[in-house]
Amino acid sequence: MATINFGGVEEHVVTRDEFPLDKARAILQNETIAVIGYGVQGPGQALNLRDNGFHVIIGQRRDSASWSKAEADGWVEGETLFDIEEAAERGTIIANLLSDAGQIAVWPTLKAKLTPGKTLYFSHGFGITFNDQTGIVPPADVDVVLVAPKGSGTSLRRLFVAGGGLNSSFAVYQDATGHAYDKAIALGIGVGSGYLFETDFKREVYSDLTGERGVLMGALAGIIEAQYQVLRQRGHSPSEAFNETVEELTQSLVPLVGENGMDWMFSNCSVTAQRGALDWKGRFREATLPVLNELYDSVASGAEAARTIQRGSTPGYRQELEAELKEVRDSELWQTGATVRELRSKATEKVEELSAP
């Protein structure tokens, strides 16, 4: 492992330099990786593993949209594409990439196929960490590992195809064979990770659930709605409110912060913007700290897991979810966004047309 300094704290990080792809292939050369589920993470991880030279098969419910998607991606029924039970039977590494609700439903089937010496692989610590609610308790004679890419399966695949890699967390929950650690890292390299950061199942799911509900999605959506509402109530047009709230954030500022950091952003904006941001960021931090602490406590107590499981298993939940998403989609804010994106696309096409030889 490499030792890297993160803001004054040294951490051990696995890189491709000391753990190259050839080493990962050697460790897993006799393994059959059965990717169970071809929805969010499944396609990206399975395709990257296949392209990296690992033996991969897919387990998916027949006659589903995901089954058809797997076929379109080149997985062949009876050769590399099977129903879930048969794939789990054939696999020596069972990569459980179903949704959290799906993992609960399918667990009895997978557990029956976990013969001694097999490996159970996750990309989320939910099922294991909250096993008092999920019932997912692996047999003692199998390895249990985790690799959690820090982004969607789509991003993982896109970066892989472009020659890059998405950072991932990895963890070992149970080492029955004495080789779980090496297998976890090899899988992390195989799925296309850029760097691998060690964690444990509990820390992974606590940080993940907090992030999703906080800055990454919940808090971001909430503060966008709030600022848009304030600007509209104060007489600004929908396009102006959207541009100052979303368009500049997503198309200019966030990409630059990702490339260069917030300190660089503060140093490379107008004095007016710089002074205002520095003066107000503390107010926002202090206002949101209590909410984020409440959120973390809710995650750690298992309340968020319980709500997720309860809502996800409620009959008609999909219809309820679609109604909630439709409300967001049909709001003035995001209808304005759709129009702005369309104009942006047309502007890009025009520039490309003018710059063509």
BELZI-V523867 format. One record per pair of residues at least 4 apart in sequence whose ideal C-beta (glycine too) atoms are under 7 Angstrom apart, sorted by sequence separation. I is the first residue (numbers start at 1). J is the second residue. D is the distance in Angstrom with one decimal. If there is no record, write none. Layout:
I:J:D + I:J:D
This chain:
15:19:7.0 + 16:20:5.8 + 19:23:5.6 + 21:25:6.3 + 22:26:6.5 + 23:27:6.6 + 24:28:6.4 + 25:29:6.1 + 38:42:4.1 + 41:45:5.5 + 42:46:5.7 + 43:47:5.9 + 44:48:6.2 + 45:49:6.2 + 46:50:6.2 + 47:51:6.2 + 48:52:6.1 + 50:54:6.8 + 60:64:6.5 + 63:67:6.4 + 65:69:6.3 + 66:70:6.4 + 67:71:6.7 + 68:72:6.4 + 69:73:6.4 + 71:75:6.2 + 76:80:5.3 + 77:81:4.8 + 82:86:4.1 + 83:87:7.0 + 84:88:6.2 + 85:89:6.5 + 86:90:6.3 + 87:91:5.9 + 98:102:3.3 + 99:103:6.9 + 101:105:6.6 + 102:106:6.0 + 103:107:6.2 + 106:110:5.8 + 107:111:5.8 + 108:112:6.6 + 110:114:6.6 + 114:118:5.3 + 125:129:4.7 + 126:130:6.1 + 127:131:6.7 + 130:134:5.5 + 131:135:6.6 + 138:142:5.6 + 151:155:3.9 + 152:156:7.0 + 153:157:6.3 + 154:158:6.2 + 155:159:6.1 + 156:160:6.3 + 157:161:6.3 + 158:162:6.4 + 179:183:5.7 + 180:184:6.2 + 181:185:6.8 + 182:186:6.1 + 183:187:6.2 + 184:188:6.5 + 185:189:6.5 + 186:190:6.1 + 187:191:6.3 + 189:193:6.2 + 199:203:4.8 + 200:204:6.9 + 201:205:6.5 + 202:206:6.1 + 203:207:6.1 + 204:208:6.0 + 205:209:6.0 + 206:210:6.3 + 207:211:6.0 + 208:212:6.3 + 209:213:6.3 + 210:214:5.4 + 211:215:6.3 + 212:216:5.5 + 214:218:6.0 + 215:219:5.3 + 216:220:6.6 + 217:221:6.1 + 218:222:6.3 + 219:223:6.1 + 220:224:6.3 + 221:225:6.4 + 222:226:6.3 + 223:227:6.3 + 224:228:6.2 + 225:229:6.1 + 226:230:6.5 + 227:231:6.4 + 228:232:6.2 + 229:233:6.1 + 230:234:6.3 + 232:236:6.2 + 236:240:4.6 + 237:241:6.8 + 238:242:6.1 + 239:243:6.1 + 240:244:6.3 + 241:245:5.9 + 242:246:5.4 + 243:247:4.4 + 244:248:6.3 + 245:249:6.9 + 246:250:5.9 + 247:251:5.6 + 248:252:5.2 + 249:253:5.3 + 250:254:5.8 + 252:256:6.6 + 253:257:6.1 + 254:258:6.3 + 255:259:6.4 + 256:260:5.8 + 257:261:6.5 + 260:264:3.6 + 262:266:6.4 + 263:267:6.4 + 264:268:6.0 + 265:269:6.4 + 269:273:4.2 + 270:274:6.6 + 271:275:6.0 + 272:276:6.4 + 273:277:6.1 + 274:278:6.4 + 275:279:6.1 + 276:280:6.0 + 277:281:5.9 + 280:284:6.4 + 281:285:6.2 + 282:286:6.2 + 283:287:6.2 + 284:288:6.1 + 285:289:6.3 + 288:292:5.7 + 289:293:6.2 + 290:294:6.3 + 291:295:6.3 + 292:296:6.4 + 293:297:6.4 + 294:298:6.4 + 295:299:6.6 + 296:300:6.1 + 297:301:6.1 + 302:306:5.8 + 303:307:6.4 + 304:308:6.3 + 305:309:6.2 + 306:310:6.0 + 307:311:6.0 + 308:312:5.8 + 309:313:6.1 + 310:314:6.7 + 316:320:6.0 + 317:321:6.0 + 318:322:6.4 + 319:323:6.5 + 320:324:6.6 + 321:325:6.2 + 322:326:6.0 + 323:327:6.7 + 325:329:6.0 + 326:330:5.7 + 327:331:6.7 + 331:335:6.6 + 332:336:6.0 + 333:337:6.6 + 334:338:6.6 + 335:339:7.0 + 336:340:6.3 + 337:341:6.2 + 338:342:6.5 + 339:343:6.5 + 340:344:6.3 + 341:345:6.3 + 342:346:6.5 + 343:347:6.3 + 344:348:6.5 + 345:349:6.5 + 346:350:6.4 + 347:351:6.5 + 348:352:6.4 + 349:353:6.2 + 350:354:6.4 + 351:355:6.1 + 352:356:6.5 + 5:10:5.4 + 6:11:5.6 + 14:19:5.4 + 19:24:6.8 + 37:42:4.7 + 38:43:5.8 + 49:54:4.4 + 62:67:5.6 + 70:75:4.3 + 75:80:4.8 + 76:81:5.9 + 82:87:4.3 + 98:103:4.9 + 122:127:6.6 + 131:136:5.0 + 151:156:6.2 + 159:164:4.1 + 160:165:6.9 + 175:180:3.9 + 188:193:4.5 + 199:204:5.0 + 211:216:4.7 + 212:217:5.3 + 213:218:4.3 + 214:219:4.8 + 215:220:6.2 + 231:236:4.2 + 236:241:4.8 + 242:247:6.1 + 243:248:6.3 + 248:253:6.1 + 249:254:5.8 + 257:262:5.5 + 260:265:7.0 + 269:274:5.3 + 298:303:4.7 + 299:304:4.8 + 312:317:6.1 + 329:334:5.8 + 330:335:6.6 + 50:56:4.8 + 60:66:5.3 + 61:67:6.6 + 75:81:4.0 + 88:94:5.5 + 114:120:6.1 + 122:128:6.7 + 131:137:5.3 + 138:144:5.1 + 159:165:6.0 + 174:180:7.0 + 175:181:6.6 + 212:218:6.9 + 232:238:6.9 + 298:304:5.2 + 311:317:5.9 + 328:334:6.1 + 3:10:5.5 + 4:11:6.0 + 35:42:5.3 + 49:56:4.8 + 60:67:4.9 + 96:103:5.7 + 127:134:4.8 + 149:156:4.9 + 159:166:5.2 + 82:90:6.9 + 98:106:6.0 + 128:136:6.1 + 172:180:4.8 + 188:196:4.5 + 257:265:5.4 + 266:274:5.5 + 3:12:5.9 + 4:13:5.0 + 127:136:4.0 + 172:181:5.4 + 232:241:5.2 + 256:265:5.9 + 35:45:6.4 + 46:56:5.4 + 60:70:5.7 + 71:81:6.7 + 156:166:4.8 + 231:241:3.8 + 1:12:4.2 + 2:13:5.2 + 35:46:4.3 + 70:81:5.4 + 155:166:5.9 + 185:196:6.2 + 266:277:6.3 + 1:13:6.3 + 46:58:6.1 + 58:70:5.1 + 172:184:5.5 + 253:265:6.5 + 266:278:6.7 + 1:14:5.5 + 2:15:5.2 + 228:241:5.0 + 231:244:6.6 + 96:110:6.4 + 170:184:5.0 + 228:242:6.7 + 231:245:6.9 + 151:166:5.0 + 170:185:6.3 + 2:18:6.6 + 33:49:6.0 + 94:110:6.0 + 128:144:6.9 + 150:166:6.1 + 1:18:6.8 + 58:75:4.9 + 149:166:4.9 + 150:167:4.9 + 228:245:4.9 + 120:138:5.4 + 150:168:6.3 + 170:188:4.9 + 227:245:4.8 + 94:113:6.9 + 149:168:4.6 + 38:58:5.7 + 94:114:6.9 + 148:168:5.9 + 168:188:5.3 + 33:54:5.9 + 35:56:6.2 + 62:83:5.6 + 88:109:6.6 + 125:146:6.1 + 147:168:5.3 + 148:169:4.5 + 224:245:5.7 + 33:55:6.5 + 38:60:4.8 + 58:80:6.3 + 61:83:7.0 + 84:106:6.2 + 88:110:5.3 + 120:142:5.6 + 224:246:6.0 + 32:55:5.1 + 33:56:4.9 + 34:57:5.3 + 35:58:5.4 + 36:59:4.3 + 37:60:6.8 + 57:80:5.0 + 58:81:4.9 + 59:82:5.7 + 61:84:6.4 + 119:142:6.5 + 123:146:6.8 + 147:170:5.0 + 31:55:6.8 + 35:59:6.9 + 59:83:6.7 + 60:84:6.7 + 85:109:5.5 + 89:113:5.3 + 94:118:6.5 + 96:120:6.6 + 100:124:6.9 + 103:127:4.8 + 114:138:6.5 + 118:142:5.0 + 119:143:4.3 + 120:144:4.9 + 121:145:5.5 + 122:146:4.8 + 123:147:6.1 + 124:148:6.2 + 146:170:6.3 + 32:57:6.3 + 34:59:5.4 + 57:82:6.3 + 59:84:4.3 + 84:109:6.2 + 88:113:3.8 + 96:121:6.6 + 114:139:5.5 + 116:141:4.1 + 123:148:5.1 + 146:171:4.3 + 168:193:4.0 + 28:54:5.9 + 43:69:6.9 + 47:73:6.4 + 92:118:5.6 + 93:119:4.4 + 94:120:5.5 + 95:121:4.3 + 96:122:5.6 + 97:123:5.9 + 100:126:4.8 + 116:142:6.9 + 119:145:6.3 + 123:149:6.8 + 145:171:6.9 + 166:192:6.7 + 167:193:6.6 + 170:196:4.9 + 39:66:5.5 + 92:119:6.8 + 94:121:6.6 + 100:127:6.5 + 145:172:5.4 + 146:173:6.9 + 165:192:5.4 + 166:193:6.5 + 167:194:5.2 + 171:198:6.9 + 25:53:5.6 + 38:66:4.2 + 59:87:2.7 + 93:121:5.7 + 107:135:6.2 + 114:142:5.0 + 145:173:6.9 + 165:193:5.5 + 166:194:6.1 + 167:195:4.9 + 168:196:5.5 + 169:197:5.2 + 170:198:6.1 + 171:199:5.1 + 173:201:5.1 + 25:54:6.9 + 58:87:6.5 + 59:88:6.0 + 107:136:5.2 + 144:173:4.1 + 165:194:3.0 + 171:200:4.9 + 43:73:6.4 + 57:87:5.5 + 104:134:5.1 + 144:174:4.0 + 164:194:6.5 + 167:197:6.8 + 169:199:4.5 + 171:201:5.5 + 21:52:6.1 + 38:69:6.1 + 103:134:7.0 + 104:135:6.7 + 143:174:6.2 + 38:70:4.7 + 143:175:6.0 + 160:192:4.0 + 57:90:6.1 + 103:136:6.5 + 143:176:5.4 + 159:192:7.0 + 171:204:6.2 + 57:91:6.6 + 142:176:5.6 + 143:177:5.5 + 141:176:5.1 + 145:180:5.5 + 156:191:6.8 + 169:204:5.3 + 138:174:6.3 + 140:176:6.6 + 156:192:5.8 + 143:180:3.8 + 147:184:6.4 + 145:183:6.1 + 145:184:3.8 + 143:183:6.4 + 147:187:5.3 + 147:188:4.4 + 145:187:6.9 + 149:191:6.8 + 147:191:6.2 + 149:193:6.6 + 128:173:5.7 + 147:193:7.0 + 36:84:5.8 + 45:95:7.0 + 36:87:6.4 + 36:88:6.5 + 45:97:6.6 + 34:87:4.4 + 34:88:5.9 + 42:97:4.5 + 146:201:5.9 + 34:90:6.1 + 41:97:4.7 + 148:204:5.4 + 34:91:2.6 + 32:90:5.9 + 33:91:6.5 + 36:94:6.3 + 146:204:6.4 + 32:91:5.1 + 34:93:6.8 + 36:95:6.3 + 32:92:5.1 + 33:93:4.6 + 34:94:5.2 + 35:95:4.7 + 36:96:5.3 + 37:97:4.3 + 39:99:6.7 + 117:177:5.9 + 31:92:4.8 + 34:95:6.5 + 36:97:6.2 + 37:98:3.9 + 31:93:5.2 + 33:95:5.9 + 35:97:6.0 + 36:98:6.0 + 119:183:5.8 + 37:102:6.4 + 121:187:6.3 + 219:288:6.9 + 129:201:5.2 + 128:201:4.9 + 129:202:5.0 + 36:110:6.9 + 125:201:3.6 + 129:205:4.7 + 125:202:6.4 + 214:292:5.7 + 125:204:4.2 + 126:205:5.2 + 125:205:3.6 + 124:205:6.5 + 214:295:6.0 + 41:123:5.2 + 213:295:5.6 + 124:208:6.7 + 210:295:5.8 + 210:296:5.3 + 210:299:5.5 + 209:299:4.5 + 242:333:6.7 + 246:337:6.1 + 206:299:5.4 + 247:340:5.8 + 206:300:6.0 + 238:332:5.9 + 242:336:4.5 + 209:304:5.5 + 242:337:5.9 + 239:336:6.3 + 243:340:7.0 + 238:336:4.4 + 242:340:5.8 + 239:340:6.8 + 228:333:4.9 + 45:153:6.4 + 48:156:6.7 + 225:333:6.5 + 44:153:3.3 + 48:157:6.4 + 43:153:5.7 + 44:154:6.4 + 47:157:6.0 + 42:153:6.7 + 45:156:6.7 + 40:152:6.7 + 41:153:4.2 + 44:156:4.0 + 48:160:4.8 + 40:153:5.3 + 44:157:3.8 + 43:157:6.7 + 54:190:5.3 + 52:190:5.3 + 49:190:4.9 + 49:191:5.9 + 48:191:5.2 + 48:192:4.1 + 45:191:4.5 + 27:182:5.3 + 28:183:6.9 + 27:183:6.4 + 28:186:5.1 + 27:186:4.2 + 24:186:3.8 + 28:190:6.8 + 24:189:4.1 + 19:185:5.7 + 24:190:5.3 + 21:189:5.9 + 133:302:6.6 + 19:189:5.9 + 14:185:5.5 + 130:302:5.7 + 133:305:5.7 + 16:189:6.6 + 133:306:6.0 + 130:305:4.1 + 133:309:5.8 + 126:305:6.7 + 15:195:5.8 + 14:195:6.9 + 13:195:5.3 + 14:196:3.8 + 13:196:6.8 + 13:197:5.8 + 11:197:6.9 + 12:198:6.3 + 104:309:6.9 + 100:308:6.4 + 101:309:6.9 + 101:312:3.9 + 101:313:6.3
